[in-house]
Amino acid sequence: MTTGKINVSVENIFPLIKKFLYNDHEIFLRELISNGTDATLKLKHLTNIGEAKVEYGNPILEVKIDKEGKKLHIIDQGIGMTSEEVKKYINQLAFSGAEEFLEKYKDTAKDSGIIGHFGLGFYSAFMVASKVEIITKSYKDEPAAHWTCDGSPEFSLEPADKTTRGTEIILHIAEDSLEFLEDFKIKELLNKYNKFMPIPIKFGTTTETLPKPEDAPEDYTAETVEVDNIINNPNPAWTKQPADLNEEDYKSFYHELYPMQFEEPLFNIHLNVDYPFNLTGILYFPKLGSDMQIQKDKIQLYQNQVYVTDNVEGIVPEFLMMLRGVVDSPDIPLNVSRSGLQADGAVKKISNYITRKVADKLKSLFNENRADFESKWNDIKIVLEYGMLSEDKFYEKAGAFVLYPTVDDKYYTLEELKENLKDAQTDKDGKLVVLYAGNKEAQHSYIEIAKEKGYQVLLLDSPIISHLIQKIENDNKDLTFVRVDSDHIDNLIKKDEVVISKLSEDEQTNLKTTVEAVVNKQTYTVQLEALDSQAAPFIITQPEFMRRMKEMSQTGGGGMFGMGNMPEMYNLVVNTNSPLASTILNTEDKTNQEHLVKQALDLAKLSQNLLKGEALTTFVKRSFEMIK
C-alpha cells in the first residue's frame, strides 16, 4: 500500500473547495458523471483508432445509493486508470486528464466529445463527502487500484480486486449533505444536469410489461420484467442532422425539454455549425403575444450534452432570450464573468451567427408560406420588433419579413406599405403619412373617420412601438408615423384644399374664450379648426410628439429625460363649422352655454375612453336632465 500527500500548493485545499470552488454543492454529481462520460468516450475513441485492443460494447454509467452505508456510487465502464495514472491525475490536483488526452490525440480526438473543461471536477466530490474512494481498472492489462482520501491532503493507494474495466467512485456522504442519499434528490439532479448525456445513465430499475404472445389463452396474465432504468436520452434532437428530423421530432423534443408546457411551439430554428466554431442547438418560438414581462432563462446551455446553465445572457442575443430551446457549444468559456463573456471574440461570433440564422429562418418561413407566417405574427412580433431595435444586423435583414398589419387584418412589409399607401396618404409636402392605432376599440371613432377618407390605418400595439417607429422614421426621411387620434384627420394628412370657417375672427375669439372658461387648461389646449360641417363638433387629440416621447421614456431607452412622469396633455379641437359651435356662440344664458360645452366635452372624452369615475356619473345625470 502507498500513502502520500496530494500535490497541492496550500496545506488543505478541501475546505476551500467546499467553500469556494462552486457556489452550488449539487454540481458535484454533474462533474463526476461528466468525468465518467469522458472516460467512456476516451475508450470509444481509442478502440475506433485501434489503440485499445478491447471490445467497446454498450457501456453505461450507473448511479447507486447505499442509504444504510451513507454512500453514493458512480460507476463507469470507461477507460479506467492504472496506479500510476491515479497518482498522476488524482494526486496532482490542477492537472486535467481531459486536456492531456486532447493534446496527445489532437489530430483524431477533435470530434470525440471529450469535455475537457471540468479540470477540478473530481474534487467537487469533497463538497458533499467526508471520504472518497476510487476503485479503478484500466483497459490496459494492469492490476486494479484502490485510492482513498478523507478530505485531508493524505491519501492511500493499494491494489484492488476489481476485474471489470472502468472506475467506481464511492462518496461517503457527510452529515451536512445527507439529502444526497435521497432517491428523489438524485433523480432531480440527474434530470437537471444529465438528461441528455451521450452515455446511457442507469439509476435503479423499472418494471416493464412483456408483450402478450399471439397464442396466449384468454386468462393469460401479463408477464413483467425488471430492466435498467435509463434516465437520460443519449441522442437528443439537437445532436442529429436537420435532414434526419421531421416536424413531429422537433415537437416531441420540445415537450421533452418542457414537460409542463402544453402549448405547441410555433416553429423551430435548428442551429448546426462546425466552423469557425462548434455550435449545435434548437431554438423554439413559443406564443408570446405583446407581453414584454415573459419569463426569460428558458434556453438551456450545454457543453457536449452536459447541462451548464439556463442563463445564456451574452451568448444568445438579448432579443432572443424570450425563446426556448437548447444551445450546445464546447467553444463557450465557462470560467469567465458575464462581462468577460460578452467581450469574448468566439462568443461574439456565436451570438452573431444565432442572429443571422434566426433572420434567415424567418425569411424562409415568410417566403414559403406567407399566410401561415401572417397568422403567427401577433405571437412573435414582440421578439422581432425588439430585435430590430437592439441588433443592427437583424434590423438590416428584417425588411424582408417584418410585417405591419392594418386594423382590417391586411399585412404589409415596409416596402409594400410605401407602395400601397403613397397615392392616398402622401401629404402636400410629399411626405408619406402612415396612420396607426394603438388600440382598435379605444380609437374606433378616429379609425372610422380615417377610413371614410379612404385611408388605411395600421394596428401597432406593442409596448415598444414608439421606439421602433422612431428608428424607422430616422431611416426613411420621407415617411412619418402618426397615431390616428393625434389630430383631426385633415391635419394628419394635409392636402392642398382649404376649408373656410363660417365664423368671423371675432366670433372665433369669443368661442375660444367660452370653451376655455369651462375646460381644464392644464390638461386641454383648445384649438379651433375649420372642418367639414359633418365632422364631430369637439374632438380630443393627443399630440404625436409629446405622447410618443412620454411612451418612450416610460419603456426606457429613449425619449426625453423625465417625460415618463409628465401628466397627460391633450388638444381639444373645436370644429367652427359645426352647428353646435354656432349654437354655443349664440346661447345667451351662461348656465345653458356652460352645460352645452361640458356635454360636448364629455362626449369627446367618452369617445377617447377618458370619462371615468365621478365625471362619468355627472355626465350621465346631466344627459338624463337634458332629455326630460
C-alpha positions as CSV (number, residue, x, y, z in Angstrom):
1,M,0.0,0.0,0.0
2,T,1.2,3.5,-0.9
3,T,0.5,6.6,1.2
4,G,1.4,10.2,0.5
5,K,0.3,13.8,0.2
6,I,-1.7,15.2,-2.6
7,N,0.4,17.7,-4.5
8,V,-1.4,21.0,-3.8
9,S,0.0,24.4,-3.1
10,V,-1.8,25.0,0.1
11,E,-1.9,22.8,3.2
12,N,-5.5,21.8,3.0
13,I,-7.4,22.6,-0.2
14,F,-10.6,20.8,0.7
15,P,-12.2,23.4,2.9
16,L,-11.5,25.9,0.1
17,I,-13.1,23.5,-2.4
18,K,-16.1,23.1,-0.2
19,K,-16.5,26.9,0.2
20,F,-15.3,28.5,-3.0
21,L,-14.9,26.1,-5.9
22,Y,-18.6,26.1,-6.7
23,N,-21.4,28.1,-5.3
24,D,-23.7,25.2,-5.7
25,H,-22.8,21.9,-3.9
26,E,-25.2,19.9,-6.1
27,I,-22.9,20.4,-9.0
28,F,-20.7,17.5,-7.8
29,L,-22.9,15.0,-9.5
30,R,-22.7,16.7,-12.8
31,E,-18.9,16.8,-12.5
32,L,-18.5,13.2,-11.6
33,I,-20.8,11.9,-14.3
34,S,-19.0,14.2,-16.8
35,N,-15.8,12.5,-15.8
36,G,-17.4,9.1,-16.3
37,T,-18.7,10.1,-19.7
38,D,-15.2,11.4,-20.6
39,A,-13.7,8.1,-19.6
40,T,-16.2,6.2,-21.7
41,L,-15.8,8.4,-24.8
42,K,-12.0,8.2,-24.5
43,L,-12.3,4.4,-24.6
44,K,-14.6,4.6,-27.6
45,H,-12.0,6.8,-29.4
46,L,-9.1,4.6,-28.6
47,T,-11.0,1.5,-29.8
48,N,-12.0,3.3,-33.0
49,I,-8.4,4.2,-33.9
50,G,-7.1,0.7,-32.9
51,E,-5.1,1.9,-29.9
52,A,-7.2,0.0,-27.4
53,K,-7.4,-3.8,-28.3
54,V,-10.6,-4.3,-26.3
55,E,-14.3,-4.6,-27.1
56,Y,-16.1,-1.3,-26.6
57,G,-19.6,-2.9,-26.3
58,N,-22.5,-0.9,-25.0
59,P,-21.2,0.8,-21.8
60,I,-23.4,2.6,-19.4
61,L,-22.9,4.8,-16.3
62,E,-24.6,3.8,-13.1
63,V,-25.5,5.8,-10.1
64,K,-26.4,3.8,-6.9
65,I,-27.5,4.9,-3.4
66,D,-26.5,2.9,-0.3
67,K,-28.7,4.6,2.2
68,E,-27.7,2.4,5.2
69,G,-24.0,2.8,4.5
70,K,-24.4,6.5,3.7
71,K,-22.6,6.0,0.4
72,L,-23.2,7.2,-3.2
73,H,-21.6,5.2,-6.0
74,I,-20.9,6.5,-9.5
75,I,-19.7,3.6,-11.8
76,D,-18.5,3.8,-15.4
77,Q,-17.3,1.2,-17.8
78,G,-14.8,3.5,-19.5
79,I,-11.0,3.7,-19.9
80,G,-10.1,3.2,-16.2
81,M,-6.8,4.1,-14.6
82,T,-3.6,2.3,-13.6
83,S,-2.0,3.0,-10.2
84,E,0.5,5.3,-12.0
85,E,-2.4,7.2,-13.7
86,V,-4.2,7.6,-10.4
87,K,-1.0,9.2,-8.9
88,K,-0.7,11.5,-11.8
89,Y,-4.3,12.6,-12.4
90,I,-5.8,12.4,-8.9
91,N,-2.8,13.4,-6.8
92,Q,-1.6,16.3,-9.0
93,L,-4.7,18.4,-8.4
94,A,-4.5,21.1,-11.0
95,F,-3.8,18.6,-13.8
96,S,-6.7,17.9,-16.2
97,G,-6.6,14.5,-17.7
98,A,-9.1,15.5,-20.4
99,E,-6.7,18.3,-21.5
100,E,-3.7,16.0,-21.7
101,F,-5.8,13.4,-23.7
102,L,-6.9,16.0,-26.2
103,E,-3.3,17.3,-26.6
104,K,-2.0,13.7,-27.2
105,Y,-4.7,12.8,-29.7
106,K,-5.4,16.3,-31.0
107,D,-5.5,15.1,-34.7
108,T,-8.1,12.4,-34.1
109,A,-9.9,13.4,-30.9
110,K,-11.3,16.7,-32.1
111,D,-14.8,15.4,-32.5
112,S,-14.7,12.6,-29.9
113,G,-17.0,14.6,-27.5
114,I,-14.4,14.7,-24.7
115,I,-15.5,17.6,-22.4
116,G,-12.1,18.8,-21.2
117,H,-13.4,21.9,-19.4
118,F,-14.0,20.5,-15.9
119,G,-10.4,20.3,-14.7
120,L,-11.1,20.3,-11.0
121,G,-14.3,18.3,-11.3
122,F,-13.4,15.2,-9.3
123,Y,-12.6,17.3,-6.3
124,S,-16.1,18.7,-6.1
125,A,-16.9,15.4,-4.5
126,F,-15.4,16.7,-1.2
127,M,-18.2,19.3,-1.1
128,V,-20.6,16.6,0.0
129,A,-18.4,13.7,1.1
130,S,-16.3,13.2,4.2
131,K,-14.3,10.4,2.4
132,V,-13.9,9.5,-1.2
133,E,-12.8,6.1,-2.7
134,I,-11.8,5.3,-6.2
135,I,-11.7,1.7,-7.4
136,T,-10.5,1.6,-11.0
137,K,-9.2,-0.9,-13.5
138,S,-7.5,0.3,-16.8
139,Y,-8.3,-1.1,-20.2
140,K,-4.6,-2.0,-20.3
141,D,-3.7,-5.4,-18.8
142,E,-2.7,-4.0,-15.4
143,P,-3.9,-4.6,-11.8
144,A,-6.8,-2.5,-10.4
145,A,-6.1,0.3,-8.0
146,H,-8.0,1.5,-4.8
147,W,-7.4,5.2,-3.8
148,T,-8.9,6.6,-0.6
149,C,-8.8,10.1,0.8
150,D,-10.7,11.5,3.9
151,G,-10.6,15.2,2.9
152,S,-7.1,15.9,4.2
153,P,-4.1,16.1,1.9
154,E,-3.2,12.5,2.9
155,F,-4.3,9.6,0.6
156,S,-3.7,5.9,0.4
157,L,-3.3,3.8,-2.7
158,E,-3.3,0.0,-2.8
159,P,-4.1,-2.8,-5.3
160,A,-7.8,-3.8,-5.7
161,D,-9.5,-7.0,-6.8
162,K,-11.8,-5.3,-9.4
163,T,-11.8,-7.5,-12.6
164,T,-14.0,-5.4,-14.9
165,R,-12.8,-2.3,-16.8
166,G,-13.8,1.1,-15.6
167,T,-14.0,3.3,-12.5
168,E,-16.2,3.2,-9.4
169,I,-16.2,6.4,-7.2
170,I,-17.7,5.9,-3.7
171,L,-18.7,9.0,-1.8
172,H,-19.1,8.7,1.9
173,I,-21.7,11.4,2.3
174,A,-21.0,13.9,5.0
175,E,-23.5,14.6,7.8
176,D,-24.4,18.0,6.4
177,S,-25.2,16.6,3.0
178,L,-27.4,13.6,3.7
179,E,-30.1,14.9,1.3
180,F,-27.9,13.4,-1.5
181,L,-28.8,9.9,-0.2
182,E,-32.5,10.5,-1.1
183,D,-33.8,8.9,-4.4
184,F,-35.9,12.0,-5.3
185,K,-32.9,14.4,-4.9
186,I,-30.6,12.3,-7.1
187,K,-33.3,11.8,-9.6
188,E,-33.9,15.6,-9.7
189,L,-30.2,16.3,-10.2
190,L,-29.8,13.7,-12.9
191,N,-32.8,15.1,-14.7
192,K,-31.5,18.7,-14.4
193,Y,-27.8,18.1,-15.4
194,N,-27.6,14.8,-17.1
195,K,-30.8,14.5,-19.1
196,F,-29.0,14.4,-22.4
197,M,-25.6,13.0,-21.6
198,P,-24.2,11.0,-24.5
199,I,-23.8,7.7,-22.5
200,P,-26.8,5.9,-21.0
201,I,-27.1,6.5,-17.3
202,K,-28.8,3.9,-15.1
203,F,-30.5,4.8,-11.8
204,G,-32.2,1.8,-10.3
205,T,-34.6,-0.5,-12.3
206,T,-38.1,-0.2,-13.6
207,T,-40.8,-2.8,-14.3
208,E,-41.8,-3.4,-17.9
209,T,-44.7,-5.5,-19.1
210,L,-43.8,-8.0,-21.8
211,P,-46.0,-8.1,-25.0
212,K,-48.8,-10.7,-25.0
213,P,-48.0,-13.8,-27.1
214,E,-50.2,-14.3,-30.1
215,D,-51.4,-17.7,-29.0
216,A,-52.0,-16.6,-25.3
217,P,-55.1,-18.1,-23.6
218,E,-58.0,-15.8,-22.5
219,D,-56.9,-15.9,-18.9
220,Y,-53.3,-15.1,-19.7
221,T,-51.6,-13.0,-17.0
222,A,-49.2,-10.4,-18.5
223,E,-45.5,-11.1,-17.6
224,T,-43.3,-8.4,-16.3
225,V,-39.5,-8.0,-16.2
226,E,-37.2,-5.7,-14.3
227,V,-35.0,-3.7,-16.6
228,D,-32.4,-0.9,-16.1
229,N,-34.0,2.5,-15.5
230,I,-32.1,4.7,-18.0
231,I,-32.9,8.3,-17.0
232,N,-31.4,10.1,-20.0
233,N,-31.7,10.5,-23.7
234,P,-28.2,10.0,-25.1
235,N,-29.2,11.1,-28.6
236,P,-31.3,14.3,-28.3
237,A,-32.7,16.0,-31.4
238,W,-30.1,18.8,-31.5
239,T,-27.2,16.2,-31.9
240,K,-28.8,15.0,-35.2
241,Q,-28.8,16.4,-38.6
242,P,-31.8,18.6,-39.6
243,A,-32.4,16.3,-42.6
244,D,-32.9,13.4,-40.2
245,L,-35.7,15.1,-38.3
246,N,-39.3,15.9,-39.1
247,E,-41.8,18.3,-37.6
248,E,-43.1,15.7,-35.1
249,D,-39.5,15.0,-33.9
250,Y,-39.0,18.7,-33.1
251,K,-42.3,19.0,-31.3
252,S,-41.6,15.8,-29.3
253,F,-38.2,17.2,-28.2
254,Y,-39.8,20.5,-27.2
255,H,-42.1,18.6,-24.8
256,E,-39.1,16.5,-23.6
257,L,-37.4,19.8,-22.7
258,Y,-40.5,21.4,-21.2
259,P,-42.8,18.6,-19.9
260,M,-45.1,21.1,-18.2
261,Q,-45.6,23.2,-21.4
262,F,-48.8,22.0,-23.1
263,E,-48.9,24.6,-25.9
264,E,-47.2,23.7,-29.1
265,P,-44.3,25.9,-30.3
266,L,-45.0,28.0,-33.4
267,F,-41.8,26.9,-35.2
268,N,-38.2,26.0,-34.5
269,I,-34.7,27.0,-35.7
270,H,-32.1,24.3,-35.9
271,L,-28.5,25.6,-35.3
272,N,-25.8,23.5,-36.7
273,V,-22.3,24.9,-37.5
274,D,-18.8,23.5,-37.1
275,Y,-16.7,26.4,-38.5
276,P,-15.3,28.8,-37.3
277,F,-16.7,27.5,-34.0
278,N,-18.7,24.5,-32.9
279,L,-22.4,25.1,-32.2
280,T,-25.5,23.0,-32.3
281,G,-28.9,23.6,-30.8
282,I,-32.6,24.1,-31.5
283,L,-34.5,27.3,-30.6
284,Y,-38.3,27.4,-30.4
285,F,-40.6,30.3,-30.8
286,P,-43.4,29.9,-28.2
287,K,-46.6,32.0,-28.4
288,L,-45.5,35.4,-26.9
289,G,-48.2,38.0,-27.7
290,S,-47.3,41.5,-26.6
291,D,-46.1,40.7,-23.1
292,M,-42.5,42.0,-22.5
293,Q,-42.5,40.5,-19.0
294,I,-42.5,37.0,-20.3
295,Q,-40.1,34.7,-18.3
296,K,-36.6,34.5,-19.7
297,D,-34.0,31.9,-18.7
298,K,-35.8,29.3,-20.7
299,I,-32.9,28.5,-23.1
300,Q,-30.5,25.8,-21.7
301,L,-26.8,25.9,-22.4
302,Y,-24.9,22.6,-22.7
303,Q,-21.3,21.7,-23.4
304,N,-21.1,18.4,-25.2
305,Q,-24.6,17.4,-23.9
306,V,-23.6,18.4,-20.3
307,Y,-26.0,20.9,-18.8
308,V,-24.3,24.1,-17.7
309,T,-26.8,26.8,-17.1
310,D,-30.1,28.4,-18.2
311,N,-28.5,31.9,-18.0
312,V,-27.4,32.4,-21.6
313,E,-27.0,36.2,-21.5
314,G,-24.2,37.3,-23.7
315,I,-24.3,34.1,-25.7
316,V,-27.8,34.3,-27.2
317,P,-28.7,37.8,-28.4
318,E,-30.8,39.7,-25.8
319,F,-33.9,39.9,-28.1
320,L,-34.0,36.1,-28.4
321,M,-33.9,35.5,-24.7
322,M,-37.7,35.1,-24.7
323,L,-37.4,32.0,-26.9
324,R,-36.9,28.5,-25.6
325,G,-34.6,25.6,-26.5
326,V,-31.0,24.4,-26.3
327,V,-27.6,25.8,-27.3
328,D,-24.7,23.4,-27.1
329,S,-21.1,24.5,-27.8
330,P,-17.7,23.4,-26.5
331,D,-16.3,26.8,-27.5
332,I,-18.0,28.8,-24.8
333,P,-15.7,29.5,-21.8
334,L,-17.3,28.5,-18.5
335,N,-14.9,30.2,-16.2
336,V,-15.3,33.9,-17.1
337,S,-17.6,36.6,-15.8
338,R,-20.7,37.7,-17.7
339,S,-19.0,40.9,-18.8
340,G,-15.9,38.9,-19.9
341,L,-18.2,36.5,-21.8
342,Q,-19.8,39.4,-23.7
343,A,-16.3,40.7,-24.7
344,D,-15.0,37.2,-25.7
345,G,-14.4,37.1,-29.5
346,A,-15.7,33.5,-30.0
347,V,-18.8,34.2,-28.0
348,K,-19.5,37.4,-30.1
349,K,-19.2,35.3,-33.3
350,I,-21.6,32.7,-31.8
351,S,-24.1,35.5,-30.9
352,N,-23.9,37.0,-34.4
353,Y,-24.3,33.6,-36.0
354,I,-27.5,32.9,-34.0
355,T,-28.9,36.4,-35.0
356,R,-28.2,35.7,-38.7
357,K,-29.6,32.1,-38.5
358,V,-32.8,33.3,-36.9
359,A,-33.2,36.1,-39.5
360,D,-32.6,33.6,-42.4
361,K,-35.1,31.2,-41.0
362,L,-37.8,33.9,-40.6
363,K,-37.2,35.0,-44.1
364,S,-37.6,31.4,-45.5
365,L,-40.8,30.8,-43.4
366,F,-42.2,34.1,-44.8
367,N,-41.4,33.2,-48.4
368,E,-42.5,29.5,-48.1
369,N,-45.9,30.2,-46.6
370,R,-46.8,33.8,-46.1
371,A,-50.4,33.2,-45.0
372,D,-49.1,30.9,-42.1
373,F,-46.5,33.5,-41.2
374,E,-49.1,36.2,-41.0
375,S,-51.3,34.1,-38.8
376,K,-48.5,33.8,-36.3
377,W,-47.4,37.4,-36.5
378,N,-49.1,38.6,-33.3
379,D,-47.4,35.8,-31.3
380,I,-43.9,36.5,-32.5
381,K,-43.8,40.3,-33.3
382,I,-42.5,41.4,-29.9
383,V,-39.3,39.4,-30.4
384,L,-38.8,40.7,-33.9
385,E,-39.5,44.3,-33.0
386,Y,-37.2,44.1,-30.1
387,G,-34.6,42.6,-32.4
388,M,-34.9,45.5,-34.8
389,L,-34.2,47.9,-32.0
390,S,-31.3,46.1,-30.4
391,E,-29.4,44.3,-33.2
392,D,-28.3,46.3,-36.2
393,K,-27.6,43.1,-38.2
394,F,-31.1,41.8,-37.5
395,Y,-32.6,45.2,-38.4
396,E,-30.8,45.1,-41.8
397,K,-32.4,41.7,-42.6
398,A,-35.8,42.5,-41.1
399,G,-37.3,44.4,-44.0
400,A,-37.8,41.0,-45.8
401,F,-40.2,39.6,-43.2
402,V,-41.3,42.1,-40.6
403,L,-45.0,42.9,-41.0
404,Y,-47.2,45.9,-40.4
405,P,-50.8,44.8,-40.0
406,T,-53.8,47.1,-40.7
407,V,-56.9,47.2,-38.4
408,D,-58.6,45.2,-41.2
409,D,-56.0,42.4,-40.9
410,K,-54.1,43.1,-44.1
411,Y,-50.3,42.6,-43.7
412,Y,-47.7,44.7,-45.4
413,T,-43.9,44.7,-45.4
414,L,-42.5,48.2,-45.1
415,E,-41.8,48.4,-48.9
416,E,-45.4,47.1,-49.7
417,L,-46.7,49.6,-47.2
418,K,-45.0,52.5,-49.0
419,E,-46.2,51.3,-52.4
420,N,-49.8,50.8,-51.3
421,L,-50.2,54.0,-49.3
422,K,-48.3,56.5,-51.5
423,D,-51.2,57.6,-53.7
424,A,-53.8,58.3,-51.0
425,Q,-51.6,59.2,-48.0
426,T,-48.8,61.4,-49.3
427,D,-49.3,64.9,-48.0
428,K,-48.9,68.2,-49.8
429,D,-45.2,68.3,-48.8
430,G,-44.5,64.9,-50.4
431,K,-44.3,63.0,-47.1
432,L,-45.9,59.6,-46.8
433,V,-48.1,59.6,-43.7
434,V,-48.7,56.2,-42.1
435,L,-51.7,56.3,-39.8
436,Y,-51.8,53.8,-36.9
437,A,-53.9,52.9,-33.9
438,G,-52.6,51.5,-30.6
439,N,-56.0,50.1,-29.6
440,K,-58.7,49.2,-32.1
441,E,-61.5,49.6,-29.6
442,A,-60.4,52.8,-27.8
443,Q,-59.6,54.6,-31.1
444,H,-62.6,53.2,-33.1
445,S,-64.2,56.6,-34.0
446,Y,-60.9,58.0,-35.2
447,I,-60.2,54.9,-37.3
448,E,-63.7,55.2,-38.9
449,I,-63.1,58.9,-39.8
450,A,-59.8,57.9,-41.5
451,K,-61.4,55.0,-43.4
452,E,-64.2,57.3,-44.6
453,K,-61.4,59.4,-46.2
454,G,-60.1,56.3,-48.0
455,Y,-57.1,56.0,-45.7
456,Q,-55.6,52.8,-44.3
457,V,-54.8,52.5,-40.6
458,L,-52.2,50.2,-39.1
459,L,-52.7,48.4,-35.8
460,L,-49.4,48.8,-33.9
461,D,-49.9,47.9,-30.3
462,S,-46.6,46.6,-28.9
463,P,-45.2,48.3,-25.8
464,I,-42.0,49.3,-27.7
465,I,-43.7,50.5,-30.9
466,S,-42.8,54.2,-30.2
467,H,-39.1,53.3,-30.2
468,L,-39.4,51.3,-33.3
469,I,-41.3,53.8,-35.4
470,Q,-38.8,56.5,-34.3
471,K,-36.0,54.3,-35.7
472,I,-37.9,53.6,-39.0
473,E,-38.6,57.3,-39.5
474,N,-34.9,58.1,-38.9
475,D,-34.0,55.7,-41.8
476,N,-36.9,56.8,-44.1
477,K,-36.8,60.6,-44.3
478,D,-40.0,60.9,-46.4
479,L,-42.1,58.8,-44.1
480,T,-43.8,59.6,-40.8
481,F,-46.0,57.6,-38.5
482,V,-48.9,59.4,-36.7
483,R,-51.4,57.8,-34.4
484,V,-54.9,58.3,-35.7
485,D,-56.1,60.2,-32.6
486,S,-53.2,62.6,-32.5
487,D,-55.0,65.3,-34.5
488,H,-58.0,65.9,-36.8
489,I,-57.7,63.8,-39.9
490,D,-57.3,66.8,-42.2
491,N,-54.4,67.9,-40.1
492,L,-52.8,64.5,-40.0
493,I,-52.6,64.3,-43.8
494,K,-52.6,67.8,-45.0
495,K,-53.8,68.3,-48.6
496,D,-53.9,71.5,-50.7
497,E,-57.7,72.0,-50.2
498,V,-58.6,74.7,-47.6
499,V,-61.9,74.7,-45.7
500,I,-63.2,78.2,-44.9
501,S,-64.6,78.9,-41.4
502,K,-68.2,80.1,-41.2
503,L,-67.3,82.2,-38.1
504,S,-65.7,85.6,-38.3
505,E,-62.4,86.2,-36.4
506,D,-64.3,87.9,-33.5
507,E,-66.8,85.0,-33.3
508,Q,-63.9,82.5,-33.2
509,T,-62.2,84.5,-30.4
510,N,-65.5,84.6,-28.4
511,L,-66.0,80.8,-28.9
512,K,-62.5,80.0,-27.8
513,T,-62.8,82.2,-24.7
514,T,-66.2,80.5,-23.8
515,V,-64.8,77.0,-24.2
516,E,-61.6,77.8,-22.3
517,A,-63.6,79.0,-19.4
518,V,-65.1,75.5,-18.9
519,V,-62.2,73.1,-19.7
520,N,-59.2,72.3,-17.5
521,K,-56.4,74.4,-19.1
522,Q,-53.7,72.2,-17.5
523,T,-54.9,69.1,-19.4
524,Y,-56.5,70.6,-22.6
525,T,-55.3,73.1,-25.2
526,V,-58.3,74.5,-27.1
527,Q,-57.7,74.5,-30.9
528,L,-60.2,76.0,-33.3
529,E,-60.3,74.3,-36.7
530,A,-62.5,74.9,-39.8
531,L,-63.5,71.4,-40.7
532,D,-66.3,69.8,-42.7
533,S,-69.7,70.7,-41.1
534,Q,-70.5,66.9,-40.8
535,A,-67.3,66.3,-38.7
536,A,-67.7,66.0,-34.9
537,P,-68.1,69.3,-33.1
538,F,-65.5,68.5,-30.4
539,I,-62.6,66.1,-30.9
540,I,-59.9,65.3,-28.3
541,T,-56.5,64.5,-29.8
542,Q,-53.1,63.8,-28.2
543,P,-50.1,65.4,-29.9
544,E,-48.0,62.6,-31.5
545,F,-44.6,64.0,-30.5
546,M,-45.4,64.5,-26.8
547,R,-47.2,61.2,-26.4
548,R,-44.5,59.3,-28.2
549,M,-41.7,60.8,-26.1
550,K,-43.6,60.0,-23.0
551,E,-44.2,56.4,-24.0
552,M,-40.5,56.0,-25.0
553,S,-39.4,57.5,-21.6
554,Q,-41.7,55.1,-19.8
555,T,-40.4,52.0,-21.6
556,G,-36.8,53.0,-21.3
557,G,-34.0,53.5,-23.8
558,G,-35.2,56.7,-25.4
559,G,-37.5,59.7,-25.3
560,M,-36.8,62.9,-23.4
561,F,-35.4,62.6,-19.9
562,G,-38.1,62.8,-17.2
563,M,-41.1,62.8,-19.7
564,G,-42.4,59.5,-18.5
565,N,-43.8,61.2,-15.4
566,M,-45.4,64.1,-17.2
567,P,-49.2,64.4,-16.9
568,E,-51.3,63.6,-19.9
569,M,-51.7,66.5,-22.3
570,Y,-54.5,66.7,-24.9
571,N,-55.8,69.1,-27.6
572,L,-59.5,69.9,-27.7
573,V,-60.2,70.5,-31.4
574,V,-63.4,72.6,-31.8
575,N,-65.0,72.4,-35.3
576,T,-66.0,76.0,-36.1
577,N,-68.2,74.9,-39.0
578,S,-70.3,72.5,-36.8
579,P,-73.9,73.6,-36.0
580,L,-73.0,73.1,-32.3
581,A,-70.2,75.7,-32.4
582,S,-72.8,78.3,-33.6
583,T,-75.4,77.2,-31.0
584,I,-72.8,77.6,-28.2
585,L,-71.8,81.0,-29.5
586,N,-75.5,82.2,-29.8
587,T,-76.7,80.9,-26.4
588,E,-77.1,83.9,-24.2
589,D,-77.9,82.0,-21.0
590,K,-74.5,81.4,-19.4
591,T,-75.6,78.3,-17.5
592,N,-77.0,76.7,-20.6
593,Q,-73.9,77.7,-22.6
594,E,-71.7,76.1,-19.9
595,H,-73.9,72.9,-20.0
596,L,-73.5,72.6,-23.8
597,V,-69.7,73.0,-23.6
598,K,-69.5,70.4,-20.7
599,Q,-71.8,68.0,-22.6
600,A,-69.8,68.3,-25.8
601,L,-66.5,67.9,-24.0
602,D,-67.7,64.8,-22.1
603,L,-69.0,63.2,-25.3
604,A,-65.5,63.8,-26.8
605,K,-63.9,62.4,-23.7
606,L,-66.2,59.4,-23.9
607,S,-65.0,58.6,-27.4
608,Q,-61.4,58.5,-26.2
609,N,-62.3,56.4,-23.1
610,L,-61.3,59.3,-20.9
611,L,-64.5,59.7,-19.0
612,K,-64.4,57.8,-15.7
613,G,-65.5,57.9,-12.1
614,E,-67.3,61.0,-10.8
615,A,-67.0,62.8,-14.2
616,L,-68.9,59.9,-15.8
617,T,-71.6,59.9,-13.1
618,T,-72.1,63.7,-13.6
619,F,-72.3,63.3,-17.4
620,V,-75.0,60.6,-17.2
621,K,-77.0,62.6,-14.7
622,R,-76.8,65.8,-16.9
623,S,-77.7,63.8,-20.0
624,F,-80.9,62.5,-18.4
625,E,-81.8,66.0,-17.3
626,M,-81.4,67.3,-20.8
627,I,-83.9,64.7,-22.3
628,K,-86.6,65.2,-19.6
